[in-house]
Amino acid sequence: MIPKRLLKIDNFLNFISIELAFSRVNPINVRSELLKFNKTKANPIFEYKPDSEYLSTIKGILSEIKLGDSPVEKLLEKKRKDLIKKIRFINAIGTPDFTRRSMTIYPPPNEKLVELAYQLLKLPPSKKQKKILRKDARAMIRLAFKTLGFNWRLLNKDLITSARVNPLKQTLELRKKERFSEKYVRRLIVHEIGTHAVRAENGRLQPLLVFLHGLPGYLETEEGLAAYSEYLTGVLDNSTLRNYAGRVAAIHHALSHDFLSTYKHMKKFFRDKIAWKLTLRAKRGLKDTSLPGAYTKDVIYLRGFLAVKKYIQKGGDITKLYVGKIGLKDVPLLTKIPGIVKPKFLPFTLFVNESITHDVPLPETKQEEKIKEELKK
């Protein structure tokens, strides 16, 4: 039984997690700077939404919370410190301290990961697939929700990305008017529903809200699990893997170069539009992009994929990763937190598709083969 005081702290930490607007890292003048860049090739000067005045107040309240040495308190203490770190990061957006604050949350790529990224960039892009009708794509997604027993809503939104889940509102948002290939929709189902939505719904059933909104560092494991699930089911194609690798390469280059140099570097591997997007993702958060520095978040996709794959290779139980929004390092904690329940929802019924095959040349382990056999039953 978890004491009421700790449940109240958990509830407060969850409230703060919801309130932190990481979206503020996205510049508000991207379109005008893109037009200017296309004409002059001048390094963009990005603008951002102003700071929220109450963040300093929240940070002060978080600093006053005292926790002990029980497993639950240690878990909440990690979350408390993580939130303070994230507030400092948000306050640093557009300042010279931004890159350093980013790296405290998302460590930069090491030499081995960068080397692998450039190897993956040598892969040939996947062949373009025929687009299906939007109504058919929506029908596939609704069937996935029905298969899992989720009462989620499917919405059309003005998005930068093609799709996005909102676990707290239980919605999946699709970019307006965009059409997708059948394989992309299957990948979306595996990634967004089978990973992000499933982990959120299982986290909602746990005794602490932190399992719904995320333990510190959970996102690298979550994106890695999503990519590994794509790989396991055959929907991780060369183009997706090259994109993950491109994010690592862009960040690595941007840490020591300006926007224009990073863009020119990415054009060696991608067409103009994708090179711009990858450079933008790496340089967002900076005001003056003529300076070196980067938003290091996008390293988590490739690094997380490799970490989850290694966890499986060493005999790790993949079902434990669906308990909620946890990181690989949190798996041993599950036996120490009272009231933890096994995952009610598992995405494996969504993952089987005999018609899809890999074009990613990555060796499979015997355990991966065994998992695939289980999925086919």
Residue pairs with C-beta under 8 A, 6 or more apart in sequence:
1 338
1 339
2 72
2 207
2 208
2 338
2 339
6 72
6 73
6 76
7 208
9 65
9 67
9 76
10 76
10 208
10 209
10 210
11 209
12 65
13 76
13 79
13 80
13 83
13 209
13 210
14 209
14 210
14 212
14 213
16 58
16 62
16 83
17 83
17 213
17 214
18 168
18 213
19 58
20 83
20 86
20 87
20 90
21 49
21 52
21 90
22 86
22 90
24 48
24 49
24 90
24 93
25 48
25 90
25 93
25 284
25 285
25 295
26 48
26 160
26 284
27 33
27 44
27 46
27 47
27 48
27 284
28 47
28 48
28 49
29 46
29 47
30 46
30 280
33 44
33 45
33 46
34 44
34 276
36 42
36 44
37 44
37 276
41 260
42 260
43 258
43 259
43 260
43 288
43 289
43 290
44 259
44 283
44 289
45 287
45 288
45 289
46 94
46 283
46 284
46 286
46 287
46 289
47 94
47 287
48 93
48 94
48 287
51 90
51 91
52 90
55 87
55 90
55 91
56 91
58 87
59 84
59 87
59 88
62 80
62 83
62 84
62 87
63 84
65 80
67 73
67 74
67 76
67 77
67 80
71 333
71 336
71 337
72 208
72 337
72 338
75 208
75 210
75 215
75 333
75 337
76 208
76 210
78 215
78 216
79 210
79 215
79 216
81 216
82 216
82 217
85 104
85 105
86 105
88 101
88 104
89 98
89 101
89 102
89 104
89 105
92 98
92 100
92 101
92 102
93 285
94 285
94 286
94 287
95 287
96 291
98 285
98 286
98 293
98 295
99 255
99 285
99 286
99 292
99 293
99 294
99 295
99 296
102 285
102 294
102 295
102 296
102 297
103 296
105 296
105 297
106 220
106 296
106 297
106 299
106 300
107 296
107 299
108 251
108 252
108 255
108 294
108 296
108 299
109 117
109 248
109 251
109 252
109 296
109 299
109 303
113 248
113 299
113 302
113 303
113 306
114 248
114 249
114 252
116 245
116 302
116 306
117 245
117 246
117 248
117 249
117 252
117 302
118 245
118 249
120 241
120 242
120 244
120 245
120 302
121 242
121 245
121 246
121 249
121 269
123 238
123 241
123 242
123 360
123 361
124 238
125 238
125 239
125 242
126 237
126 238
126 239
126 240
126 359
128 181
129 181
129 182
129 183
129 184
130 181
130 182
131 179
131 180
131 181
132 179
132 180
132 181
132 182
132 185
133 179
134 177
134 178
134 179
134 180
137 174
137 179
137 180
137 185
138 154
138 174
140 182
140 185
140 186
140 189
141 154
141 172
141 185
141 188
141 189
141 193
142 154
144 189
144 193
144 194
144 350
145 151
145 152
145 154
145 172
145 193
147 349
147 350
148 193
148 197
148 198
148 201
148 345
148 347
148 349
148 350
149 345
150 170
150 193
150 197
150 201
150 345
151 170
152 170
152 171
152 172
152 197
153 169
153 170
153 171
153 172
154 171
154 172
154 174
155 171
155 172
155 173
155 174
156 173
156 174
156 175
156 176
157 164
157 173
157 174
157 175
157 176
158 175
158 176
159 173
159 174
159 175
159 176
161 175
162 174
162 175
162 178
162 180
162 184
162 188
163 172
163 173
163 174
163 175
163 188
163 192
164 172
164 173
164 192
165 171
165 172
165 173
165 192
165 193
165 196
165 197
165 200
166 172
166 173
167 196
167 197
167 200
167 201
167 212
168 212
168 213
172 192
172 193
172 197
180 188
183 235
183 237
183 356
186 233
186 235
186 353
186 356
187 230
187 235
187 236
187 240
189 350
190 226
190 229
190 230
190 233
190 235
190 347
190 350
190 351
191 226
191 227
191 229
191 230
192 226
193 347
193 350
194 226
194 229
194 347
194 350
194 351
195 222
195 225
195 226
195 229
195 347
196 222
196 226
198 322
198 343
198 345
198 346
198 347
199 222
199 225
199 321
199 322
199 323
199 324
199 325
200 212
200 324
200 325
201 344
201 345
202 211
202 322
202 323
202 324
202 343
202 344
202 345
203 211
203 212
203 213
203 323
203 324
203 325
204 211
204 212
205 341
205 344
206 212
206 323
206 324
206 339
206 340
206 341
207 337
207 338
207 339
207 340
208 337
211 323
211 324
211 325
211 326
212 324
212 325
213 325
214 222
214 325
215 324
215 325
215 326
215 327
215 330
216 327
217 327
217 329
218 325
218 326
218 327
218 330
219 300
219 304
220 300
220 303
220 304
220 307
220 327
221 304
221 307
221 308
221 321
221 326
221 327
221 328
222 304
222 325
223 300
223 301
223 304
223 305
224 300
224 301
224 303
224 304
224 305
224 306
224 307
224 308
224 309
225 304
225 308
225 321
227 236
227 240
227 244
227 301
227 302
227 304
227 305
227 308
228 305
228 308
228 309
228 312
229 347
229 351
230 236
230 240
231 305
231 309
231 358
231 360
231 362
232 351
232 368
232 371
232 372
232 375
233 351
233 352
233 353
233 356
233 375
234 353
234 356
234 357
234 358
235 353
235 356
236 358
236 360
237 359
237 360
238 359
238 360
241 360
242 269
242 270
243 274
243 278
244 301
244 302
244 305
245 302
246 266
246 269
246 270
246 274
246 278
247 278
247 281
247 282
247 298
247 299
247 301
247 302
248 298
248 299
248 302
248 303
249 265
249 266
249 269
250 262
250 265
250 266
250 278
250 279
250 281
250 282
250 294
250 298
251 282
251 294
251 295
251 296
251 298
251 299
253 261
253 262
253 265
253 266
253 282
254 262
254 279
254 282
254 283
254 292
254 293
254 294
255 292
255 293
255 294
255 296
256 292
257 265
257 292
258 289
258 290
258 291
258 292
259 279
259 283
259 289
259 290
260 290
262 279
262 282
262 283
263 275
263 276
263 279
266 274
266 275
266 278
266 279
267 275
269 275
270 278
281 295
281 298
282 294
282 295
282 298
283 289
283 293
283 294
283 295
284 295
285 294
285 295
286 293
286 294
286 295
307 328
308 321
308 328
311 321
311 328
312 318
312 365
312 367
312 368
312 371
313 365
313 367
315 367
316 328
316 331
318 371
319 342
319 343
319 346
320 331
320 334
321 328
321 331
322 343
322 345
322 346
322 347
323 334
323 340
323 342
323 343
326 333
326 334
334 340
348 374
348 375
351 375
352 375
352 376
